[in-house]
């Protein structure tokens, strides 16, 4: 009997060790790899210690500092992180919110309709990716409808073009927006009918300014012209979505 045990024990121990190793590898892939790979994709310094929930406030602070210090390059607008759009306190408060809600934010994809100027909001998209979000950017409503039919989106960010254009086209809008009027968007109305569960946020200097007199346009979760407020609106919207 003891002879059998001696023969079985090495095999058993070897099998148990292999099982433990396999479990450790799977745990590493599930817990550690996604945050790191997401940071690499977002262009962050992965040498900074990864916290338990996959988000580090130090990484976010460094990212904001780098973008603020960067000079505008061809096709990019860095000015969106000036002190009006992104006050000094915003980095810490938004970073803390992102830390608390990282499990909600991580891996969620947002669709951004970029007002026919897809290079204008590069900075905002980079920072949204830093807190764990994926961003798909399209240039107009037609493209947005195609993407919505193919992917699941947890929020849609629109700009003023969806309130200036009528019909489905990818041409520059022909009319502007005026104070004192309540504007409806055919595209926003279409979204509310076909995708009522998706919150819609307007990020636009025009809409954000008109909000003072006109209020938030019908069908929107919120509207702003400030970058810091955009982040709070996005986190608010995703916190309210049932998984």
Buried (B, 14 or more C-beta within 10 A) or exposed (E): EEEEEEEEEEEEEEEEEEEEEEEEEEEEEEEEEBBEEBBEEBEBEBEBEBBEBBBBBEBBBBBBEEBBEEEEEEEBBBEBBEEEBBEEEBBEEBBEBBBBBBEBBBEBBBBBBBBBEBEBBBBBBBBBBBBBBBBBBBBBBEBBBEBBEEEEBBBBBBBBBBBBBEEBEEEEBEEEBEEEEEBEBBBBEBBBEEBEEBBBBBBBEBBBBBBEEBEBBEBBBBBBBBBBBBBBBBBBBBEEEEE
